[in-house]
Amino acid sequence: HIPNTEIFKSVVNMDELGFIKVDFNTRTNLPGVFAAGDVHDHIYKQAITSAGNGCKAAIEAERYIENLKATNRY
């Protein structure tokens, strides 16, 4: 019941329980860094929810990289 997020403590924003804070699109406060599953979801923490969030984060990461390429920042 404790997220394994200690390694990211000084990198991304977390709540008081140690879960990584994300927006609706799984983005953290650090550009290009996305979080999914048990490290950010302290309510559901189920395998299917984690898989769905992982897919969502992968799509958002791909969009982020494509945007960097399109704007010559990659």
N, C-alpha and C positions, 0 to 999 in steps of 0.2 A: 503493500500500500504506500510505499515511499518511492517516488520516481527516482530513477538513476540519472540524475541531471547535474550532480555536483561539478562535473568537469566543465559545464557550461556556465557556471554561476557568475563568473566575471565577464562573460561575453554577451549573453542575452538576458532580457528582462524576465524575471520569474515572480510568481506570487509568493505569499508567505509560507506556503506548503512545499515549495520547491518545484512546482509545475511551471513549464515554460509558457509565457504569455504569447498568444498569437492572435492575429485578426481573423476575420471570416475566411480569408484565402490562405490560411496556415502560415502567413508571413510573421517572422519575429521582428524585433526592432532593428535588427542588423540586415541591411540590404543583401539579398541573395541567400539568406539563411531561412529555411522553412522547418517547421516541426510538426510531427504527426504522431498520433497514437497515445500511448500511456504517458509520455513525457509532458503532454499538455492537457490531456483529458482526465480530470479527476472525478468525473461523474460516471461515465459509461465504461471506460477501460476494458472493452470487450474486443476480441480478436477481429470481428467483422467491422467494428467501428474503426479500429486501428488500420485495417487494410483499406477501408474507404478513405480515411484521412491521408494515408500514405500515397494513394493514387492522386488525391487532390493536391498534395504537396508536390508530387512529381510533375504534374501538369503546370502548376504555378512556377516551379523552378525552370521548366522548359520555356515558358513564356518570358520569364525574366532574362534568360540567356539570349533568346531570340531578339528581345528588345535591345539588349546590349549590342548584339551584332548589327541590328538595323540602324543603330545610332553611332556606329563605329567606336564603341567603348569596350569592345571585347578583345 
